[in-house]
């Protein structure tokens, strides 16, 4: 299944929010929708979900207009929207029923997900008795209980400790493995880089960059080396003006041209004790800053 937004435009009054946004996401793969606050991510997601229509453009599945009656969409919003004073199982079943499930089927599905997330002991408690991280997991059940084809996760790891973050990672990988279309929106680039095959970066209502993340990285000039060595200071002195330390402890060496890679690597290996040496590829954070910055 191919989910596609085509040339989406949206204005609110005189303010243009989206001006020709287009991107595509495939089933069985994760897609990252990135951008600074105000770039148009939330508006794009709401149009995708049918919350409100675009002024122009279309949302399609396999080339045909999306049929919201037949296409299940699960949404985990950044701003949580459950009822703090209500019993957890009651509201989970309620939300699943709103998505078209029979009450009995909804109850079974919600209990399965509560068990999967280690939350069964809380099924009859009020939401406001849970920690922030556990409330996040309950919200996740509302996005997944009705077994949607499209799963949209907006800042899904916010508020989770490392153990629960690992649990959510496993759940997301399972959903991708089941052929779901998973769309991430997040400012946590590490998670996007870990999960997403393709990305779109929005800037001021336009797509500044979209495509396969691995290919995007390879399209950058391959004229830098990343080096790990106990002799990093000596290497930097040997290449004045070309070397700079990175935050992760590597030394980044800028070459005059990509064609110098082999010669310089041989020179380094012959002169220094090298632990690791590779062609440097930009991180997603580097790419984001380049395309989403002013």
Backbone bond lengths (Angstrom), bond angles and torsions (degrees), N, CA, C in turn:
res aa  C-N    CA-C-N  psi(-1)  N-CA   C-N-CA  omega(-1)  CA-C   N-CA-C  phi
1 X - - - 1.452 - - 1.519 109.40 -
2 X 1.331 116.17 133.89 1.456 121.79 177.95 1.523 108.70 -116.07
3 X 1.311 115.69 116.34 1.460 122.54 175.67 1.528 107.46 -95.41
4 X 1.322 115.70 130.36 1.461 118.52 -174.32 1.527 111.59 -139.63
5 X 1.323 115.68 133.95 1.453 122.38 167.49 1.522 107.16 -101.86
6 X 1.329 116.14 128.20 1.454 120.75 -175.17 1.531 111.16 -120.91
7 X 1.303 115.90 113.42 1.464 123.35 171.13 1.533 111.96 49.80
8 X 1.337 115.35 53.25 1.463 121.03 -177.04 1.529 110.77 -79.45
9 X 1.334 115.38 129.38 1.455 122.23 174.01 1.530 108.30 -121.49
10 X 1.345 115.53 141.61 1.456 119.30 176.86 1.519 109.65 -154.16
11 X 1.334 114.80 130.87 1.457 121.20 174.77 1.518 109.01 -127.14
12 X 1.325 115.79 150.13 1.454 122.25 171.17 1.528 106.71 -118.78
13 X 1.329 115.44 103.35 1.457 119.34 -172.87 1.520 109.52 66.98
14 X 1.320 115.49 -127.16 1.463 120.60 179.77 1.535 112.63 -86.66
15 X 1.318 116.48 -7.72 1.463 119.82 -174.89 1.533 110.99 -89.87
16 X 1.308 117.02 117.98 1.456 122.02 175.23 1.529 108.98 -83.47
17 X 1.317 115.46 120.66 1.465 120.29 -177.35 1.521 111.62 -100.55
18 X 1.321 117.59 -42.81 1.468 123.01 177.28 1.520 108.70 -124.70
19 X 1.323 115.74 133.84 1.466 120.12 -179.61 1.522 109.77 -131.94
20 X 1.328 115.47 78.50 1.458 120.12 175.73 1.513 115.24 86.46
21 X 1.329 117.22 40.97 1.468 121.30 -179.06 1.528 110.55 -76.91
22 X 1.317 116.03 127.69 1.472 121.86 177.63 1.527 108.91 -138.64
23 X 1.325 116.67 133.18 1.454 121.85 170.64 1.523 108.29 -162.22
24 X 1.340 116.74 164.97 1.465 121.39 -179.11 1.516 110.16 -136.49
25 X 1.331 115.11 142.83 1.464 122.21 178.40 1.525 108.20 -128.54
26 X 1.329 116.82 142.11 1.458 122.46 -175.94 1.518 111.12 -110.53
27 X 1.316 115.79 149.93 1.463 120.75 176.47 1.524 109.95 -66.97
28 X 1.331 115.16 148.20 1.456 120.31 -178.31 1.513 113.40 76.94
29 X 1.319 116.75 9.78 1.458 122.07 179.07 1.532 108.98 -139.44
30 X 1.314 115.59 156.16 1.456 120.55 177.76 1.521 109.58 -103.80
31 X 1.327 114.42 140.47 1.461 120.91 -177.35 1.518 108.35 -122.38
32 X 1.325 117.15 134.80 1.458 121.86 -179.23 1.518 111.59 -105.20
33 X 1.321 116.51 122.91 1.463 122.33 176.77 1.527 106.87 -105.71
34 X 1.329 115.96 112.80 1.456 121.48 -170.54 1.521 110.92 -120.30
35 X 1.319 115.03 157.74 1.454 121.01 176.49 1.510 109.94 162.62
36 X 1.303 115.11 157.74 1.458 119.91 176.67 1.522 109.61 -71.33
37 X 1.322 116.02 168.32 1.460 120.23 175.94 1.528 109.54 -58.22
38 X 1.327 116.07 130.93 1.454 120.49 -178.66 1.509 115.11 87.78
39 X 1.343 117.50 3.35 1.466 119.88 -177.56 1.525 112.97 -76.90
40 X 1.360 117.21 -19.23 1.457 120.26 -179.95 1.510 114.78 117.07
41 X 1.332 118.36 8.08 1.460 121.24 -178.11 1.524 111.73 -62.81
42 X 1.337 116.21 -51.58 1.464 120.27 -176.09 1.520 111.00 -63.77
43 X 1.317 117.51 -40.85 1.469 120.22 177.93 1.525 110.45 -62.96
44 X 1.318 117.79 -41.51 1.473 121.11 177.94 1.521 110.89 -61.20
45 X 1.343 116.29 -43.09 1.461 120.33 -179.81 1.532 110.56 -64.61
46 X 1.310 117.32 -42.21 1.465 119.83 -178.56 1.525 111.72 -66.95
47 X 1.313 117.58 -36.09 1.461 120.27 175.13 1.523 110.08 -67.66
48 X 1.322 116.74 -42.07 1.469 121.02 177.00 1.525 110.86 -57.22
49 X 1.331 116.54 -40.04 1.461 121.22 -177.30 1.529 113.10 -81.71
50 X 1.322 117.19 -9.22 1.453 119.16 -178.71 1.515 113.79 82.09
51 X 1.331 117.68 17.70 1.462 120.65 178.21 1.529 109.88 -64.72
52 X 1.323 115.62 -41.84 1.459 121.03 170.36 1.523 107.92 -148.33
53 X 1.335 117.95 159.28 1.468 119.97 -174.40 1.526 111.74 -83.98
54 X 1.317 114.82 159.76 1.460 120.55 170.67 1.525 109.13 -78.53
55 X 1.322 116.59 156.27 1.462 120.42 173.20 1.524 110.37 -71.99
56 X 1.324 115.60 -31.95 1.463 121.56 177.38 1.520 107.85 -156.35
57 X 1.333 115.70 158.56 1.452 120.43 -178.25 1.520 111.26 99.92
58 X 1.323 116.74 -177.89 1.461 120.16 -174.29 1.523 111.32 -148.63
59 X 1.337 114.60 156.21 1.462 123.07 171.13 1.515 106.42 -114.58
60 X 1.327 117.28 122.59 1.466 120.70 -174.55 1.523 111.18 -129.54
61 X 1.328 114.68 155.72 1.458 122.88 169.36 1.519 107.39 -123.21
62 X 1.307 115.71 121.10 1.471 122.01 -176.68 1.527 111.01 51.75
63 X 1.323 115.85 38.42 1.451 121.70 174.61 1.506 115.93 86.95
64 X 1.332 118.53 -10.03 1.465 121.79 -179.65 1.519 109.78 -106.16
65 X 1.342 118.67 149.03 1.467 120.42 178.85 1.527 110.98 -54.90
66 X 1.305 116.44 137.28 1.461 120.74 -177.68 1.530 110.55 -63.71
67 X 1.332 115.67 134.86 1.464 122.13 176.92 1.523 107.12 -103.60
68 X 1.318 116.80 104.22 1.459 120.47 -175.09 1.522 112.74 -69.87
69 X 1.328 117.41 -16.50 1.461 119.74 176.66 1.514 111.72 -74.90
70 X 1.327 116.61 -24.29 1.462 120.61 -176.44 1.524 113.62 -112.49
71 X 1.306 117.27 -9.72 1.459 121.20 -177.26 1.520 109.50 -108.71
72 X 1.316 116.24 115.17 1.460 120.67 179.37 1.521 111.28 -80.12
73 X 1.320 116.11 131.69 1.462 121.97 177.85 1.520 108.47 -124.80
74 X 1.320 116.81 127.20 1.457 122.41 173.93 1.511 110.00 -107.39
75 X 1.325 116.61 133.56 1.462 120.60 -173.59 1.520 110.87 -130.69
76 X 1.315 115.59 123.01 1.456 121.98 172.12 1.520 106.97 -106.00
77 X 1.340 117.82 103.28 1.469 119.72 -175.50 1.521 111.83 -78.03
78 X 1.330 115.35 156.75 1.462 119.82 175.23 1.524 110.28 -65.73
79 X 1.317 115.99 -42.47 1.461 120.85 176.24 1.528 108.26 -91.65
80 X 1.308 117.36 114.60 1.460 121.28 -172.97 1.522 110.51 -68.26
81 X 1.333 116.43 147.90 1.454 119.65 -172.41 1.513 115.65 -133.59
82 X 1.313 118.85 33.99 1.461 120.85 178.73 1.531 110.68 -96.03
83 X 1.331 115.31 173.53 1.462 121.68 -175.53 1.525 110.31 -96.53
84 X 1.325 118.18 111.74 1.474 120.35 -172.11 1.519 114.20 -65.67
85 X 1.336 119.16 -26.74 1.463 121.14 -174.92 1.526 113.01 -95.68
86 X 1.330 116.96 -2.52 1.467 120.46 -176.42 1.527 111.46 -95.66
87 X 1.333 114.97 152.97 1.460 120.48 177.46 1.530 109.02 -65.82
88 X 1.317 115.93 138.93 1.457 121.38 -171.51 1.523 112.09 -61.38
89 X 1.310 118.78 -50.27 1.466 120.02 -175.29 1.526 111.15 -63.71
90 X 1.328 116.76 -35.06 1.463 119.70 -179.28 1.521 111.36 -63.37
91 X 1.331 116.40 -44.93 1.454 117.13 -177.69 1.523 112.22 -77.14
92 X 1.335 117.68 -28.92 1.463 119.34 174.49 1.525 110.96 -62.96
93 X 1.330 116.33 -45.55 1.466 120.50 178.59 1.529 110.07 -64.42
94 X 1.310 116.26 -38.70 1.468 120.81 179.50 1.531 110.84 -60.51
95 X 1.321 116.50 -47.71 1.460 119.42 -178.88 1.530 111.50 -66.87
96 X 1.326 117.24 -38.41 1.470 119.66 177.66 1.518 110.86 -65.06
97 X 1.342 117.08 -37.43 1.459 120.76 177.96 1.525 111.11 -65.61
98 X 1.321 116.62 -35.28 1.464 120.22 176.22 1.527 111.43 -61.73
99 X 1.336 116.07 -26.71 1.468 120.44 178.88 1.526 111.99 -87.21
100 X 1.344 117.41 6.15 1.456 120.12 173.78 1.512 115.99 105.23
101 X 1.318 118.57 2.31 1.462 120.46 -178.98 1.532 110.56 -82.94
102 X 1.334 116.19 147.54 1.456 120.56 169.33 1.529 108.63 -67.99
103 X 1.323 115.96 150.67 1.458 120.24 -175.39 1.524 112.15 -58.54
104 X 1.326 117.16 -42.27 1.465 120.12 -179.12 1.527 110.96 -66.59
105 X 1.341 116.85 -41.61 1.465 120.45 177.63 1.528 110.73 -66.05
106 X 1.326 115.58 -38.93 1.462 119.90 179.64 1.526 111.04 -63.34
107 X 1.329 116.83 -42.29 1.463 120.31 -179.86 1.520 111.16 -62.47
108 X 1.351 116.58 -43.33 1.471 119.69 179.24 1.525 111.12 -64.61
109 X 1.345 116.25 -43.13 1.464 119.88 -178.94 1.529 111.00 -64.89
110 X 1.316 116.95 -41.44 1.461 120.17 -179.78 1.526 111.29 -66.47
111 X 1.327 116.92 -39.41 1.465 119.40 177.51 1.528 111.07 -65.46
112 X 1.335 117.21 -36.60 1.477 119.54 176.22 1.521 110.52 -62.18
113 X 1.318 116.66 -43.76 1.461 119.32 -178.62 1.527 111.64 -70.64
114 X 1.311 117.23 -36.66 1.463 118.85 176.20 1.525 110.61 -61.54
115 X 1.322 116.24 -40.41 1.463 120.16 177.24 1.528 110.81 -65.64
116 X 1.336 116.58 -42.52 1.466 120.84 -178.69 1.525 111.14 -61.44
117 X 1.321 116.49 -34.29 1.458 121.06 -177.24 1.531 113.00 -96.26
118 X 1.339 116.00 7.72 1.457 119.88 178.40 1.511 113.34 68.54
119 X 1.341 117.05 34.07 1.464 121.58 -173.71 1.526 112.89 -119.78
120 X 1.313 118.32 11.28 1.472 120.28 -175.47 1.525 112.64 -59.36
121 X 1.319 117.66 -34.39 1.468 120.50 -177.48 1.526 112.47 -66.75
122 X 1.346 116.52 -13.91 1.469 120.01 -177.50 1.523 113.03 -102.47
123 X 1.328 118.49 3.53 1.475 120.91 -171.05 1.536 112.45 -57.86
124 X 1.320 118.17 -33.15 1.463 120.88 -176.73 1.527 113.33 -103.35
125 X 1.334 116.46 12.76 1.454 120.16 178.10 1.526 110.65 -95.97
126 X 1.322 115.44 163.94 1.461 120.34 173.97 1.534 109.42 -77.44
127 X 1.314 115.34 149.76 1.455 119.63 -176.67 1.529 111.42 -62.64
128 X 1.331 117.66 -37.78 1.462 119.58 -174.75 1.522 113.74 -72.61
129 X 1.331 117.97 -0.05 1.465 120.51 174.50 1.526 111.43 -90.08
130 X 1.348 117.51 -5.05 1.459 122.06 -176.05 1.527 110.50 -96.33
131 X 1.323 115.10 157.07 1.457 120.93 173.31 1.530 109.48 -69.17
132 X 1.324 115.93 166.32 1.466 120.52 -179.78 1.527 111.23 -60.06
133 X 1.337 116.44 -41.88 1.462 119.82 -179.86 1.516 112.37 -64.46
134 X 1.331 117.18 -40.86 1.462 119.98 178.94 1.530 111.63 -71.07
135 X 1.321 117.17 -32.94 1.460 119.05 173.47 1.528 110.61 -62.88
136 X 1.330 115.36 -35.95 1.470 119.70 177.00 1.525 110.84 -62.29
137 X 1.324 116.80 -39.84 1.469 119.53 179.08 1.526 111.49 -68.12
138 X 1.322 117.70 -35.76 1.469 120.32 175.98 1.526 109.79 -64.43
139 X 1.321 116.59 -41.47 1.468 120.10 177.46 1.526 110.38 -61.42
140 X 1.324 116.58 -36.58 1.466 120.23 178.89 1.525 110.81 -62.56
141 X 1.335 117.51 -37.44 1.462 120.12 178.59 1.529 110.63 -59.10
142 X 1.340 117.48 -38.63 1.467 119.55 179.85 1.524 111.15 -63.93
143 X 1.340 117.17 -26.74 1.464 120.54 -179.79 1.524 112.53 -81.60
144 X 1.350 117.52 -22.87 1.461 120.03 -170.49 1.530 114.68 -115.74
145 X 1.334 118.68 -18.18 1.467 120.59 -171.30 1.517 112.99 -60.35
146 X 1.326 118.47 -33.18 1.467 120.70 -177.14 1.528 112.45 -87.61
147 X 1.337 117.20 10.63 1.466 123.57 174.36 1.536 111.76 56.00
148 X 1.331 117.71 59.32 1.462 120.58 -176.22 1.528 112.52 -75.74
149 X 1.323 115.85 154.31 1.465 120.58 175.71 1.525 111.47 -76.65
150 X 1.323 116.83 -30.98 1.463 122.44 -178.69 1.530 108.36 -117.23
151 X 1.330 116.63 127.31 1.466 121.88 -179.95 1.524 108.03 -119.03
152 X 1.321 116.29 121.76 1.460 122.08 -179.25 1.526 108.31 -112.58
153 X 1.318 116.44 121.41 1.458 122.20 -175.48 1.524 108.93 -119.50
154 X 1.325 116.69 112.00 1.458 122.44 -177.92 1.530 108.22 -103.70
155 X 1.321 116.67 111.19 1.472 123.65 -175.73 1.534 110.86 49.11
156 X 1.342 117.67 56.84 1.474 119.79 -172.83 1.517 114.83 -68.21
157 X 1.340 118.17 -23.46 1.459 119.83 -175.23 1.520 112.68 -95.49
158 X 1.313 117.34 2.95 1.453 120.98 -179.58 1.528 110.77 -63.32
159 X 1.323 116.58 125.79 1.458 121.63 176.21 1.516 115.19 84.79
160 X 1.336 118.26 0.92 1.461 120.56 -178.39 1.527 111.05 -93.33
161 X 1.333 116.09 137.62 1.453 119.88 173.37 1.531 108.57 -76.44
162 X 1.340 118.25 169.03 1.472 120.14 -175.58 1.524 114.46 -56.47
163 X 1.345 117.75 -35.73 1.465 119.97 -179.21 1.521 110.43 -67.64
164 X 1.326 116.92 -47.30 1.463 119.91 179.38 1.518 111.74 -69.73
165 X 1.333 117.32 -32.17 1.462 119.78 175.55 1.528 110.41 -62.48
166 X 1.338 116.62 -39.72 1.466 120.04 178.04 1.524 110.72 -66.08
167 X 1.327 117.40 -38.78 1.455 121.01 177.32 1.529 110.65 -62.42
168 X 1.324 116.36 -44.22 1.468 119.69 178.57 1.517 110.99 -64.30
169 X 1.327 117.62 -38.68 1.465 120.58 175.99 1.519 110.67 -56.73
170 X 1.339 116.46 -45.55 1.464 120.17 -179.65 1.521 111.07 -62.25
171 X 1.335 117.02 -41.95 1.457 120.92 179.67 1.531 110.77 -63.01
172 X 1.321 116.13 -44.34 1.469 119.86 -179.80 1.526 110.57 -62.88
173 X 1.323 116.99 -42.89 1.467 120.23 178.86 1.524 110.75 -62.83
174 X 1.327 116.98 -37.47 1.467 120.17 177.25 1.523 110.95 -63.79
175 X 1.335 116.91 -42.65 1.463 120.50 -179.72 1.526 110.97 -65.46
176 X 1.314 117.14 -40.03 1.464 120.49 176.24 1.527 109.55 -63.67
177 X 1.340 116.43 -42.67 1.461 120.58 179.20 1.518 113.22 -63.52
178 X 1.322 117.38 -24.64 1.466 121.82 178.08 1.529 111.90 -85.22
179 X 1.326 116.64 4.57 1.453 120.04 176.28 1.508 115.14 88.93
180 X 1.328 117.52 14.66 1.458 119.64 178.33 1.532 110.65 -75.55
181 X 1.309 115.48 154.22 1.458 121.45 169.65 1.521 106.92 -91.85
182 X 1.326 116.43 114.60 1.461 121.37 -176.64 1.522 108.88 -111.21
183 X 1.328 115.94 123.59 1.456 121.60 -179.89 1.522 108.91 -115.23
184 X 1.329 115.51 121.60 1.456 122.26 178.75 1.517 109.78 -100.76
185 X 1.318 116.37 139.50 1.460 122.01 165.45 1.514 106.58 -127.72
186 X 1.317 116.79 119.03 1.459 119.24 -174.07 1.517 110.37 -161.01
187 X 1.335 115.87 154.88 1.452 121.61 170.67 1.532 110.83 -98.30
188 X 1.317 116.99 -0.84 1.465 120.89 179.74 1.527 107.95 -91.20
189 X 1.326 115.43 92.70 1.459 121.56 -170.34 1.526 113.12 -63.23
190 X 1.338 116.18 -29.32 1.461 118.26 -179.53 1.516 112.30 -60.73
191 X 1.342 117.25 -41.59 1.455 120.88 179.96 1.527 110.72 -69.46
192 X 1.323 117.52 -40.64 1.463 120.59 178.06 1.523 109.77 -61.02
193 X 1.317 115.75 -44.26 1.464 120.50 -178.31 1.522 110.83 -65.82
194 X 1.328 116.68 -33.27 1.467 120.51 -179.45 1.527 112.07 -71.41
195 X 1.329 117.07 -38.83 1.461 120.48 -171.06 1.529 114.65 -99.86
196 X 1.316 117.68 -35.76 1.463 119.91 -161.72 1.532 112.72 -90.29
197 X 1.312 114.99 131.81 1.460 121.11 174.49 1.523 110.63 -81.35
198 X 1.340 116.28 -38.73 1.454 121.79 -177.58 1.517 109.60 -129.10
199 X 1.334 115.67 157.81 1.455 120.87 -178.79 1.521 110.27 -140.54
200 X 1.328 115.03 162.16 1.458 122.02 164.50 1.520 106.47 -136.02
201 X 1.321 116.79 132.07 1.453 122.28 176.49 1.518 107.90 -108.08
202 X 1.328 115.56 120.15 1.457 121.02 178.05 1.527 109.76 -95.50
203 X 1.312 115.10 142.51 1.452 121.44 175.53 1.522 108.27 -142.93
204 X 1.339 115.93 113.34 1.459 122.05 178.59 1.527 112.24 54.90
205 X 1.327 115.36 45.03 1.453 120.83 173.73 1.504 115.71 80.80
206 X 1.326 117.59 7.59 1.453 122.00 178.84 1.523 109.78 -125.79
207 X 1.328 116.64 157.11 1.464 120.90 174.86 1.525 108.29 -83.56
208 X 1.328 115.67 110.45 1.458 120.02 179.58 1.528 111.23 -80.66
209 X 1.332 116.83 -28.50 1.465 121.46 -178.51 1.514 108.62 -161.43
210 X 1.317 118.17 137.46 1.460 121.51 173.22 1.528 108.96 -150.79
211 X 1.323 115.41 152.80 1.455 119.74 178.60 1.515 111.87 145.96
212 X 1.326 115.82 -173.09 1.459 123.32 178.17 1.527 109.24 -69.02
213 X 1.322 116.72 125.07 1.461 120.62 -173.73 1.525 111.57 -62.67
214 X 1.314 117.06 -41.10 1.470 119.45 -179.25 1.527 110.90 -63.17
215 X 1.342 116.19 -41.60 1.457 119.82 -179.74 1.529 110.99 -69.39
216 X 1.337 116.10 -37.67 1.466 119.33 177.00 1.528 110.12 -57.63
217 X 1.321 116.66 -43.26 1.461 119.84 179.59 1.521 111.57 -65.24
218 X 1.324 116.73 -40.35 1.464 119.94 -177.84 1.525 111.79 -71.18
219 X 1.317 117.00 -21.91 1.461 119.80 179.63 1.526 112.81 -75.56
220 X 1.322 116.79 -13.69 1.456 118.91 175.45 1.529 109.67 -70.80
221 X 1.343 118.33 148.08 1.472 120.17 177.66 1.521 110.85 -55.73
222 X 1.307 115.99 130.28 1.464 121.17 -176.56 1.526 108.83 -93.64
223 X 1.334 113.23 63.04 1.460 120.16 -173.42 1.523 112.81 -118.59
224 X 1.334 116.12 23.10 1.450 120.41 176.58 1.520 109.85 -133.34
225 X 1.314 116.15 146.38 1.457 122.33 175.95 1.523 109.25 -114.79
226 X 1.314 115.73 141.75 1.460 122.35 173.07 1.529 107.54 -106.09
227 X 1.317 116.74 124.84 1.465 121.54 -171.01 1.521 109.43 -127.72
228 X 1.322 115.26 136.00 1.464 121.43 169.91 1.525 107.70 -116.12
229 X 1.305 114.95 123.62 1.461 119.42 -178.14 1.521 109.40 -162.50
230 X 1.334 115.90 145.24 1.462 119.92 173.98 1.520 111.21 -69.96
231 X 1.330 116.38 -11.39 1.465 121.38 -179.27 1.533 111.02 -106.37
232 X 1.315 115.96 31.72 1.464 119.64 -176.10 1.528 112.04 -58.96
233 X 1.350 117.60 -38.05 1.459 119.47 -178.52 1.528 111.23 -65.94
234 X 1.330 116.97 -38.61 1.463 119.82 177.92 1.522 111.31 -66.95
235 X 1.358 115.75 -37.64 1.464 119.27 178.90 1.524 109.85 -64.73
236 X 1.334 116.38 -43.48 1.459 119.96 179.23 1.524 111.13 -61.19
237 X 1.341 116.24 -38.66 1.464 119.57 178.70 1.519 111.49 -67.99
238 X 1.326 116.43 -29.28 1.469 121.64 -179.96 1.531 111.56 -75.30
239 X 1.348 116.07 -20.03 1.466 120.94 -179.95 1.539 108.66 -126.42
240 X 1.337 117.68 68.52 1.468 120.38 -174.84 1.531 111.90 -61.42
241 X 1.347 114.13 132.81 1.455 119.82 178.43 1.512 114.83 79.81
242 X 1.341 117.32 -2.98 1.468 120.45 -177.53 1.518 113.30 -111.07
243 X 1.329 117.57 -16.29 1.460 121.04 -172.26 1.522 110.98 -114.49
244 X 1.351 114.95 143.34 1.467 120.56 177.60 1.516 108.52 -147.51
245 X 1.342 117.25 139.87 1.471 119.41 178.89 1.523 111.00 -74.39
246 X 1.336 116.06 144.33 1.464 122.31 175.10 1.518 109.02 -99.43
247 X 1.337 116.20 164.23 1.460 120.69 -177.50 1.521 112.24 -64.44
248 X 1.337 117.67 -27.85 1.461 120.69 -177.17 1.522 112.98 -86.07
249 X 1.338 117.42 8.76 1.453 120.39 178.03 1.513 114.85 94.29
250 X 1.309 117.74 -7.47 1.458 120.80 177.72 1.526 110.24 -78.57
251 X 1.315 115.00 160.14 1.456 122.12 171.68 1.529 107.04 -105.90
252 X 1.325 117.38 126.34 1.449 121.68 -179.72 1.522 107.89 -101.25
253 X 1.324 115.55 120.41 1.455 122.06 -175.98 1.518 109.51 -110.77
254 X 1.329 116.13 118.59 1.467 122.21 -179.88 1.526 108.90 -88.75
255 X 1.341 115.41 127.83 1.452 121.36 -179.42 1.529 110.42 -97.19
256 X 1.305 115.66 159.27 1.462 119.89 177.41 1.519 110.98 -67.53
257 X 1.355 116.62 -30.65 1.461 121.52 178.03 1.520 108.62 -160.73
258 X 1.333 118.42 157.76 1.471 120.21 178.22 1.521 113.54 -59.95
259 X 1.325 116.75 -25.98 1.461 120.06 -177.64 1.532 112.49 -67.94
260 X 1.318 117.38 -14.35 1.463 121.13 -179.69 1.515 113.61 -81.47
261 X 1.332 117.60 -6.56 1.477 120.36 -171.88 1.529 112.25 -51.96
262 X 1.322 115.99 -54.77 1.466 118.85 -173.33 1.521 111.28 -62.49
263 X 1.316 117.60 -45.13 1.458 121.39 -178.04 1.523 111.44 -62.12
264 X 1.331 116.07 -46.05 1.467 120.15 -178.51 1.524 110.51 -67.53
265 X 1.309 118.42 -40.08 1.468 120.71 179.52 1.516 110.78 -64.04
266 X 1.319 117.02 -39.77 1.472 119.94 177.45 1.525 110.57 -65.03
267 X 1.325 115.29 -41.24 1.474 120.17 178.60 1.520 111.19 -62.01
268 X 1.331 116.51 -44.96 1.463 120.16 179.60 1.523 111.71 -64.15
269 X 1.329 116.46 -44.21 1.470 120.48 -178.56 1.519 111.50 -63.29
270 X 1.317 116.75 -33.01 1.464 120.38 -178.02 1.532 111.86 -76.46
271 X 1.349 116.37 -29.77 1.469 119.04 -172.41 1.521 114.53 -100.25
272 X 1.322 117.13 -25.13 1.459 119.55 -169.63 1.524 111.75 -130.24
273 X 1.323 113.89 159.92 1.466 120.92 174.70 1.537 107.60 -84.71
274 X 1.322 116.86 101.36 1.457 122.84 -174.24 1.530 109.64 -101.03
275 X 1.331 116.75 124.70 1.459 121.00 175.62 1.532 111.15 -83.97
276 X 1.317 115.82 -40.00 1.466 120.29 -178.43 1.526 108.45 -154.70
277 X 1.336 115.50 142.10 1.458 120.32 177.69 1.526 108.46 -150.16
278 X 1.331 116.75 129.86 1.458 121.31 -178.80 1.514 110.16 -152.90
279 X 1.327 114.61 163.52 1.455 119.25 173.38 1.526 108.11 -69.49
280 X 1.305 116.24 130.23 1.462 120.83 -177.67 1.522 110.36 -79.61
281 X 1.337 115.56 129.66 1.455 121.51 172.53 1.518 108.19 -112.44
282 X 1.325 118.08 143.00 1.463 119.43 179.96 1.514 111.04 -64.62
283 X 1.316 116.62 146.67 1.459 120.46 173.44 1.523 108.63 -77.89
284 X 1.326 116.04 165.26 1.460 119.18 176.16 1.519 110.32 -62.04
285 X 1.324 117.09 -31.97 1.456 120.15 177.56 1.533 110.65 -62.99
286 X 1.342 116.40 -41.26 1.468 120.37 176.81 1.524 110.57 -60.34
287 X 1.336 115.41 -45.62 1.464 120.48 -177.94 1.523 110.25 -65.15
288 X 1.329 115.81 -42.27 1.465 120.17 -179.35 1.523 110.91 -60.87
289 X 1.329 116.76 -46.45 1.460 120.49 -179.58 1.525 110.91 -61.12
290 X 1.331 116.73 -38.77 1.460 119.66 -179.67 1.518 112.49 -65.95
291 X 1.354 117.09 -42.60 1.458 119.95 -172.09 1.526 113.80 -96.30
292 X 1.320 117.39 -20.61 1.476 119.20 -179.14 1.519 111.86 -102.55
293 X 1.321 117.56 -7.91 1.459 120.14 179.70 1.518 111.68 -77.10
294 X 1.297 115.74 170.04 1.467 121.31 179.29 1.524 109.75 -79.22
